[in-house]
Amino acid sequence: MRFTYMTSAAFNQNPSKAKKAASEHPLVITEHGEASYVLVRYSAFEENWRKPKSLYEALSDETSAFDEDFDPARTTFAGRDIEL
């Protein structure tokens, strides 16, 4: 999931711009460089945060940012003493 960022000062000066940005992606509002609030459309809120998903639904979610295959580094035993 992509996020859009906006400072709290920019949010206070132009809330309509913030609403427009939040209609496309969740908008993270920052204060002093730290994330403090998230603004999302209500439909996105209901879709993603209110309704609990089953494990199957979460794993098969096409919009997930974590859709890359798990590929761990290969472990070798070179340089290790093995006692049997």
GIUR-V870427 format. One record per helix or strand. SS is the DSSP state (2 for helix, 1 for strand). FROM is the first residue (numbers start at 0). LEN is the number of residues. If there is no record, write none. Layout:
BEGIN
ss->[SS	SS]
from->[FROM	FROM]
len->[LEN	LEN]
END
This chain:
BEGIN
ss->[1	2	2	1	1	2	2]
from->[2	7	14	25	33	41	54]
len->[5	6	10	6	6	9	5]
END
